Amino acid sequence: MIATRLREAWRALRGYAAAQDARASTWAASGGSANSEVANASSTITRRARDAVRNDPYAARIIDLWTGNAVGAGITTRWPDKKHADAWRRWADSTACDAEGRLDLYGLQALVMRSVVESGECLVRMLITEPTATNPIGLRLQVLESDHLDASRTGTIGGAITVQGITLDATGAPAAYWLFPQHPGAAWYLPGSNQSSVPVPAGEVLHIYRKRRPGQLRDVSWLAPILLRLRDLGDYEAALLMKAKIEACLAAVVTEESDEVLTGPAAGLLRDAQGRPVEAFEPGMILYRRGTGSVEVVNPSGGGSHTAFARRALEAASVGAGLTYDQVSGDLTQANYSSLRAGKIEFRRLCEQVQYGMLIPMLVRPIADRFHRQGALLGLWGAEMPEGLAHVPPAHEMIDPLKDTTALIAQVRAGFVPQPEAVGSFGYDFRQAVEMIREANALLDDAGISLDSDPRRVAKSGSAQDAAQMAAVEIAATGAAMPPRAEPATPSQQG
């Protein structure tokens, strides 16, 4: 029985190559469920992924790229009514929403995304406190690493099935999370604190992770498929550096004249000026040995270029991370507009899948729902969620603004893309954009200012768009009475 369990645990461990201690000589794929494969591999992969992020420049770059593109300056929530919008702006734009008081809501989003990519998952606790001017609903968010989840809590606990620290209800949905009050890897603990995990209701915890298989409750680091490749690339570059150092060692060997004949291990032994044996080369060193008397120059020859191998390894690592080679490496020497655009289109589709498939449903929308419910309990607004609520991810920068804008205008004019969708691609809410344009036009009209960028005034060719409207603006600016507008002549008058 014990041997069977050990074999099952070993097969689960081999489910992720990044959790192995050595490369397997044969391909022995495990057939376990998503949860069983994650169970024994997640902690090992997480530790190695964090070590890679701390020490490997490409791993650190991958984390930054995913965070910058998926979250950027933040996924904004657009409320259709003023009460929600004002309270949300005071809460989200201040550090009062952070339990640690360090980040605003959008900084917390970036922190969560970093943790998800690095560790595979992240936990956010929603804590209730006293309302303040900057926190009118009394809601604070505490971001926790996945280590806070007590994965040893597995089995039937209190009559409920618990899998890796997650208690499930009758439908298989999370009912509670067993969390450590402090990080289990902390160097010190608060005096009198309890280090045992405690169950926290699922309604108070947000569990953010990328669900890749049905029934999956947890995930591993996004670096899992490429950890070994990145480590091999790092070892390879370290070996190349050592080789280059050896090749740069220019030394001279002086063979001194001596009548003494040496035999055995001492024959031909190289020594420095003090007579000590030399076992390693350094640039510019002079070595001595006994012999017939001569001077030889030692200049190791250089090897060939290894750029092709390093580039191919980095290309594979970039693909495994869901990014493009030019993003991870920063190498744009072989890139052009077409290749950049083709690569960015695929990446943006994947990025939108992460935004709308993970960040918004698992993090942004639940926070907005709890924000509304908490405000309703305090009597700030009604219990019904207002219609028209929108969550808008950050806009992607255009590769060629002129070409991309021209193409977008043509798509809107042809009816292929709705105008609200076109506005949303820049990170704006259409309703708010229309209101901003209306207010800006009213201010310009009141001031009697006409810009050539205003299509109401100036056509694309540069000519006046509406002479009567232009005259009305000029009259409004001078305060003179506006002359009556001439009516078009009827057919009888024309005759």
VMD Tcl script that draws the C-alpha trace (Angstrom):
set ca {
  {0.00 0.00 0.00}
  {2.77 2.41 0.97}
  {4.79 1.48 -2.12}
  {1.77 2.14 -4.34}
  {1.31 5.59 -2.86}
  {4.99 6.37 -3.31}
  {4.80 5.38 -6.98}
  {1.72 7.58 -7.46}
  {3.46 10.52 -5.78}
  {6.52 10.03 -8.00}
  {4.38 9.94 -11.14}
  {2.64 13.15 -10.02}
  {5.99 14.80 -9.40}
  {7.11 13.89 -12.90}
  {4.04 15.65 -14.32}
  {6.11 18.86 -14.52}
  {9.66 18.66 -15.84}
  {10.57 21.81 -13.91}
  {9.96 19.89 -10.66}
  {12.41 17.11 -11.51}
  {15.91 16.93 -10.10}
  {17.35 15.45 -13.30}
  {16.32 14.86 -16.87}
  {14.52 11.57 -17.39}
  {16.05 9.26 -19.97}
  {12.60 8.16 -21.08}
  {9.35 10.01 -21.55}
  {7.10 8.72 -18.77}
  {3.99 10.91 -18.87}
  {1.71 10.80 -15.85}
  {-2.04 10.40 -16.16}
  {-3.09 12.12 -12.97}
  {-5.74 14.80 -12.62}
  {-4.86 18.48 -12.70}
  {-5.02 18.71 -8.91}
  {-2.88 15.62 -8.27}
  {-0.17 16.83 -10.66}
  {-0.15 20.30 -9.15}
  {-0.14 18.99 -5.57}
  {3.42 17.63 -5.35}
  {5.00 19.88 -7.97}
  {3.70 23.35 -7.17}
  {5.93 24.13 -4.17}
  {9.12 23.03 -5.97}
  {8.24 24.92 -9.14}
  {7.29 28.03 -7.16}
  {10.62 28.11 -5.31}
  {12.58 27.64 -8.53}
  {10.51 30.20 -10.40}
  {11.09 32.81 -7.69}
  {14.80 32.05 -7.71}
  {14.84 32.48 -11.50}
  {13.02 35.82 -11.25}
  {15.55 37.01 -8.68}
  {18.61 35.94 -10.65}
  {17.73 35.40 -14.33}
  {17.21 38.59 -16.38}
  {14.92 36.88 -18.89}
  {12.65 35.44 -16.18}
  {12.40 38.86 -14.55}
  {11.63 40.38 -17.96}
  {8.81 37.88 -18.57}
  {7.14 38.82 -15.28}
  {7.38 42.53 -16.10}
  {6.04 42.04 -19.62}
  {2.94 40.14 -18.56}
  {2.23 42.61 -15.77}
  {2.75 45.64 -17.99}
  {0.56 44.35 -20.81}
  {-2.25 42.64 -18.89}
  {-2.63 45.32 -16.19}
  {-0.55 48.29 -17.27}
  {-1.80 51.39 -15.48}
  {-4.80 49.39 -14.27}
  {-8.08 47.83 -15.39}
  {-10.57 50.61 -14.71}
  {-14.18 50.18 -13.59}
  {-16.68 52.61 -15.13}
  {-19.81 53.18 -13.04}
  {-22.86 54.61 -14.86}
  {-24.05 56.71 -11.89}
  {-22.36 59.55 -10.02}
  {-22.68 58.11 -6.49}
  {-20.82 54.93 -7.30}
  {-18.30 56.74 -9.52}
  {-17.38 59.34 -6.89}
  {-17.03 56.79 -4.07}
  {-15.06 54.43 -6.31}
  {-12.68 57.19 -7.40}
  {-11.92 58.18 -3.78}
  {-11.42 54.54 -2.79}
  {-9.54 53.15 -5.79}
  {-7.23 56.12 -6.34}
  {-6.02 56.18 -2.72}
  {-3.95 53.75 -0.68}
  {-6.87 53.34 1.74}
  {-8.02 50.30 -0.26}
  {-4.76 48.49 0.59}
  {-4.60 46.70 3.93}
  {-0.91 47.63 4.10}
  {-1.56 51.23 3.02}
  {1.09 51.19 0.28}
  {-0.65 50.80 -3.09}
  {-3.81 52.01 -4.75}
  {-6.21 49.59 -6.43}
  {-4.29 49.55 -9.70}
  {-1.01 48.90 -7.93}
  {-2.68 45.96 -6.19}
  {-3.84 44.64 -9.57}
  {-0.24 44.70 -10.81}
  {0.96 42.97 -7.63}
  {-1.63 40.23 -8.08}
  {-0.66 39.72 -11.73}
  {3.03 39.47 -10.85}
  {2.28 36.87 -8.21}
  {0.09 34.85 -10.58}
  {2.78 34.68 -13.28}
  {5.57 33.99 -10.81}
  {3.82 31.57 -8.42}
  {0.83 30.45 -10.47}
  {-1.80 31.87 -8.14}
  {-2.57 34.64 -5.69}
  {-5.04 35.19 -2.84}
  {-6.80 38.43 -1.93}
  {-8.65 38.80 1.37}
  {-11.43 41.38 1.64}
  {-11.36 42.97 5.09}
  {-13.93 45.30 6.63}
  {-12.89 48.38 8.58}
  {-14.37 51.70 9.69}
  {-15.39 54.02 6.80}
  {-13.25 57.12 6.24}
  {-13.19 60.02 3.80}
  {-10.89 58.13 1.42}
  {-12.50 54.76 2.17}
  {-16.24 55.55 2.29}
  {-17.29 51.88 2.26}
  {-14.76 50.51 4.77}
  {-13.32 47.83 2.47}
  {-9.64 46.91 2.41}
  {-7.79 44.37 0.27}
  {-4.97 42.16 1.52}
  {-2.85 40.47 -1.15}
  {-1.38 37.13 -0.05}
  {1.10 34.81 -1.75}
  {0.03 31.25 -2.48}
  {2.20 30.06 0.42}
  {-0.51 31.23 2.82}
  {-2.74 28.40 1.56}
  {-2.24 25.32 3.72}
  {-1.99 22.63 1.04}
  {-1.52 19.92 3.69}
  {-5.22 20.22 4.54}
  {-6.44 17.45 2.28}
  {-9.15 14.89 2.94}
  {-12.48 15.05 4.76}
  {-12.32 17.80 7.36}
  {-15.40 18.58 9.41}
  {-17.50 16.46 7.10}
  {-16.48 18.44 3.99}
  {-14.09 17.46 1.23}
  {-10.92 19.54 1.33}
  {-8.38 19.54 -1.50}
  {-5.00 21.22 -0.93}
  {-6.40 23.66 1.59}
  {-9.62 24.41 -0.31}
  {-12.85 23.16 1.25}
  {-15.52 22.33 -1.32}
  {-19.28 22.39 -1.01}
  {-21.71 19.81 -2.39}
  {-21.43 21.27 -5.91}
  {-17.63 21.30 -5.91}
  {-17.35 25.08 -5.51}
  {-14.91 26.51 -2.92}
  {-16.59 27.04 0.45}
  {-13.55 28.00 2.53}
  {-9.79 28.43 2.32}
  {-7.38 27.21 5.00}
  {-4.96 30.12 5.36}
  {-1.92 30.71 7.54}
  {-2.17 34.05 9.38}
  {1.47 34.76 8.49}
  {3.72 33.60 5.68}
  {5.09 30.16 6.67}
  {8.51 31.15 5.36}
  {8.76 34.30 7.47}
  {11.94 34.78 9.50}
  {9.95 35.99 12.52}
  {6.37 35.97 13.75}
  {4.25 38.42 15.66}
  {4.28 37.72 19.42}
  {1.38 35.54 20.47}
  {0.29 34.82 16.90}
  {-1.18 31.45 16.00}
  {0.79 29.66 13.29}
  {-1.90 27.08 12.55}
  {-4.03 27.54 9.45}
  {-7.65 28.61 9.94}
  {-10.63 28.32 7.58}
  {-11.72 31.58 5.96}
  {-15.10 31.70 4.15}
  {-14.74 31.72 0.38}
  {-16.87 34.89 0.21}
  {-14.02 36.79 1.87}
  {-11.25 35.40 -0.35}
  {-10.49 35.91 -4.04}
  {-8.41 33.12 -5.56}
  {-6.84 34.27 -8.81}
  {-5.20 31.70 -11.07}
  {-5.27 30.61 -14.69}
  {-7.59 27.65 -15.05}
  {-6.21 25.39 -17.76}
  {-8.07 22.10 -17.10}
  {-11.61 21.26 -15.94}
  {-11.77 20.73 -12.20}
  {-8.46 22.47 -11.62}
  {-8.36 24.23 -8.21}
  {-4.80 25.60 -8.28}
  {-2.07 26.35 -10.80}
  {1.71 26.41 -11.07}
  {4.06 29.16 -12.17}
  {3.73 30.30 -15.77}
  {7.50 29.79 -16.00}
  {7.16 26.02 -15.45}
  {7.55 25.05 -19.15}
  {10.69 27.15 -19.57}
  {12.52 26.97 -16.23}
  {14.91 24.23 -17.35}
  {15.53 25.95 -20.67}
  {16.30 29.26 -18.99}
  {18.63 27.53 -16.55}
  {20.42 25.69 -19.36}
  {20.78 28.97 -21.24}
  {22.22 30.63 -18.13}
  {24.70 27.77 -17.59}
  {25.64 27.89 -21.27}
  {26.30 31.64 -21.13}
  {28.34 31.20 -17.92}
  {30.46 28.57 -19.68}
  {30.93 30.90 -22.65}
  {32.03 33.66 -20.31}
  {34.60 31.39 -18.69}
  {35.80 30.28 -22.11}
  {36.16 33.91 -23.20}
  {38.16 34.71 -20.08}
  {40.53 31.83 -20.82}
  {40.85 32.92 -24.43}
  {41.80 36.41 -23.24}
  {44.68 35.11 -21.14}
  {47.95 36.16 -22.83}
  {50.89 34.70 -20.94}
  {54.62 34.14 -21.46}
  {56.49 30.98 -20.50}
  {60.19 31.49 -19.77}
  {62.29 28.33 -19.91}
  {65.36 28.95 -17.78}
  {68.73 27.40 -18.63}
  {69.66 24.78 -16.06}
  {72.06 21.88 -15.88}
  {69.74 20.11 -13.46}
  {67.63 17.47 -15.17}
  {64.17 17.00 -13.62}
  {62.24 13.79 -14.01}
  {58.89 12.63 -12.81}
  {55.96 14.96 -11.97}
  {58.24 17.94 -11.43}
  {59.45 17.89 -15.05}
  {58.07 20.80 -17.01}
  {56.16 22.17 -14.01}
  {55.18 25.83 -14.47}
  {55.98 28.22 -11.62}
  {55.58 31.93 -10.94}
  {58.35 34.38 -10.09}
  {58.29 33.23 -6.44}
  {58.70 29.61 -7.45}
  {55.15 28.54 -6.54}
  {53.37 26.07 -8.82}
  {50.73 27.62 -11.10}
  {47.45 25.84 -11.72}
  {45.39 28.63 -13.37}
  {46.05 31.22 -16.06}
  {45.63 34.95 -15.61}
  {45.98 37.68 -18.27}
  {49.54 38.98 -18.61}
  {51.17 36.45 -16.27}
  {54.79 35.25 -16.76}
  {55.58 31.63 -15.96}
  {58.91 29.89 -15.45}
  {60.19 26.39 -15.98}
  {63.54 24.72 -16.16}
  {64.98 23.66 -19.45}
  {67.32 24.68 -22.24}
  {66.36 28.39 -22.17}
  {63.65 29.98 -24.32}
  {60.56 32.26 -24.20}
  {57.16 31.14 -25.52}
  {53.97 33.18 -25.75}
  {50.72 31.42 -24.76}
  {47.75 32.99 -26.57}
  {44.64 30.75 -26.60}
  {42.63 31.00 -29.81}
  {39.02 32.10 -29.80}
  {36.08 29.91 -30.71}
  {33.23 30.45 -33.14}
  {30.01 32.35 -32.68}
  {27.35 30.88 -30.41}
  {24.69 33.49 -31.16}
  {22.51 31.10 -33.15}
  {22.16 28.63 -30.28}
  {21.47 31.32 -27.70}
  {18.89 32.97 -29.96}
  {17.11 29.68 -30.62}
  {16.99 28.84 -26.92}
  {15.59 32.26 -26.10}
  {13.03 32.01 -28.90}
  {11.76 28.73 -27.43}
  {11.63 30.26 -23.94}
  {9.68 33.24 -25.28}
  {7.15 31.00 -26.99}
  {6.73 28.96 -23.82}
  {6.00 32.14 -21.87}
  {3.40 33.29 -24.42}
  {5.50 36.25 -25.55}
  {7.44 37.16 -28.67}
  {11.21 36.97 -29.04}
  {11.64 40.70 -29.54}
  {9.70 41.38 -26.31}
  {11.80 39.11 -24.11}
  {15.20 39.78 -25.68}
  {14.73 43.41 -26.71}
  {16.42 42.49 -29.99}
  {14.76 44.39 -32.86}
  {17.57 44.01 -35.40}
  {15.56 41.60 -37.58}
  {12.12 43.08 -36.92}
  {10.03 45.20 -39.27}
  {6.50 46.59 -39.24}
  {4.90 43.46 -40.66}
  {6.66 41.02 -38.32}
  {6.04 43.20 -35.28}
  {2.37 43.59 -36.14}
  {1.88 39.86 -36.77}
  {3.51 38.97 -33.46}
  {1.65 41.62 -31.49}
  {-1.74 40.56 -32.88}
  {-1.29 37.03 -31.56}
  {0.04 38.28 -28.23}
  {-2.81 40.76 -27.79}
  {-5.36 38.00 -28.33}
  {-3.69 35.95 -25.62}
  {-3.44 39.02 -23.38}
  {-7.15 39.75 -23.81}
  {-7.91 36.14 -22.92}
  {-6.00 36.63 -19.66}
  {-7.76 39.93 -18.98}
  {-11.31 38.82 -19.74}
  {-10.88 35.18 -18.72}
  {-8.95 35.60 -15.45}
  {-8.34 39.12 -14.15}
  {-11.81 40.59 -14.69}
  {-13.98 37.62 -13.58}
  {-11.70 36.53 -10.72}
  {-10.42 39.88 -9.41}
  {-11.90 43.08 -10.84}
  {-15.60 42.17 -11.03}
  {-15.78 40.48 -7.57}
  {-14.16 43.56 -6.02}
  {-16.72 45.82 -7.71}
  {-19.56 43.55 -6.54}
  {-18.31 43.62 -2.94}
  {-17.82 47.39 -3.20}
  {-21.45 47.81 -4.24}
  {-22.81 45.46 -1.56}
  {-20.80 47.12 1.18}
  {-21.99 50.56 0.10}
  {-25.58 49.35 0.00}
  {-25.26 48.05 3.58}
  {-24.09 51.52 4.63}
  {-27.04 53.15 2.85}
  {-24.95 54.98 0.25}
  {-27.10 53.61 -2.61}
  {-29.74 51.01 -3.32}
  {-29.34 47.25 -3.30}
  {-29.72 46.87 -7.07}
  {-26.50 46.83 -9.08}
  {-26.64 49.71 -11.61}
  {-26.85 48.71 -15.26}
  {-24.11 49.72 -17.65}
  {-21.18 48.83 -15.39}
  {-18.05 48.29 -17.49}
  {-14.49 47.10 -16.81}
  {-12.02 48.53 -19.32}
  {-8.48 47.11 -19.68}
  {-5.63 49.43 -20.69}
  {-5.24 50.24 -24.36}
  {-2.49 48.66 -26.44}
  {-0.12 51.11 -28.09}
  {-0.22 51.23 -31.86}
  {2.78 49.93 -33.76}
  {2.34 52.56 -36.49}
  {-0.21 55.16 -35.26}
  {-0.86 56.68 -38.69}
  {-1.48 53.36 -40.46}
  {-3.45 51.85 -37.58}
  {-5.63 54.95 -37.14}
  {-6.38 55.16 -40.86}
  {-7.37 51.49 -40.89}
  {-9.57 51.90 -37.80}
  {-11.39 54.90 -39.31}
  {-12.06 52.91 -42.47}
  {-13.41 49.99 -40.44}
  {-15.75 52.24 -38.46}
  {-17.02 54.06 -41.56}
  {-17.66 50.74 -43.29}
  {-19.59 49.44 -40.29}
  {-17.17 46.58 -39.61}
  {-16.35 47.93 -36.13}
  {-18.91 49.74 -33.91}
  {-17.75 53.14 -32.76}
  {-18.04 52.21 -29.05}
  {-15.74 49.26 -29.70}
  {-13.24 51.52 -31.47}
  {-13.25 53.95 -28.54}
  {-12.87 51.06 -26.09}
  {-9.73 49.88 -27.90}
  {-8.03 53.04 -26.59}
  {-9.03 52.27 -23.00}
  {-11.96 54.71 -22.84}
  {-15.60 54.11 -21.98}
  {-17.76 55.26 -24.91}
  {-20.37 57.04 -22.80}
  {-17.77 58.96 -20.86}
  {-15.87 59.76 -24.06}
  {-19.03 61.23 -25.61}
  {-19.65 63.31 -22.49}
  {-16.07 64.57 -22.52}
  {-16.35 65.55 -26.19}
  {-19.67 67.32 -25.56}
  {-18.23 69.31 -22.67}
  {-15.10 70.19 -24.66}
  {-17.17 71.37 -27.65}
  {-19.37 73.49 -25.38}
  {-16.33 75.14 -23.81}
  {-14.81 75.87 -27.21}
  {-18.09 77.31 -28.53}
  {-18.53 79.53 -25.48}
  {-14.99 80.84 -25.90}
  {-15.45 81.39 -29.63}
  {-12.54 79.11 -30.47}
  {-12.58 77.00 -33.61}
  {-9.91 74.33 -34.02}
  {-9.05 72.74 -37.33}
  {-9.35 69.35 -35.56}
  {-13.09 69.97 -34.98}
  {-15.00 68.16 -37.77}
  {-18.05 70.38 -37.07}
  {-16.08 73.38 -38.23}
  {-13.37 72.22 -40.62}
  {-13.54 69.47 -43.22}
  {-10.72 67.00 -43.74}
  {-9.60 69.01 -46.77}
  {-9.17 72.11 -44.58}
  {-12.19 74.08 -45.85}
  {-14.99 75.38 -43.64}
  {-17.48 72.63 -42.83}
  {-20.50 74.82 -41.95}
  {-20.33 78.53 -42.79}
  {-23.52 79.36 -40.87}
  {-22.26 77.58 -37.78}
  {-18.92 79.35 -38.06}
  {-20.71 82.69 -38.26}
  {-22.76 81.80 -35.20}
  {-19.60 81.10 -33.23}
  {-18.07 84.41 -34.32}
  {-21.21 86.32 -33.38}
  {-21.32 84.57 -30.00}
  {-17.72 85.59 -29.42}
  {-18.33 89.26 -30.29}
  {-21.70 89.44 -28.51}
  {-23.48 90.84 -31.60}
  {-27.01 89.89 -32.57}
  {-27.24 86.88 -34.82}
  {-28.89 87.68 -38.20}
  {-31.86 85.56 -39.20}
  {-30.93 82.54 -41.20}
  {-32.27 82.65 -44.78}
  {-34.83 79.97 -45.61}
  {-34.34 78.02 -48.82}
  {-36.47 79.32 -51.73}
  {-39.63 77.40 -52.62}
  {-40.19 76.19 -56.19}
  {-42.75 78.99 -56.82}
  {-40.28 81.61 -55.58}
  {-37.58 80.15 -57.76}
  {-39.91 80.44 -60.75}
}
mol new
graphics top color blue
foreach p $ca { graphics top sphere $p radius 0.5 }
foreach p [lrange $ca 0 end-1] q [lrange $ca 1 end] { graphics top cylinder $p $q radius 0.2 }
display resetview
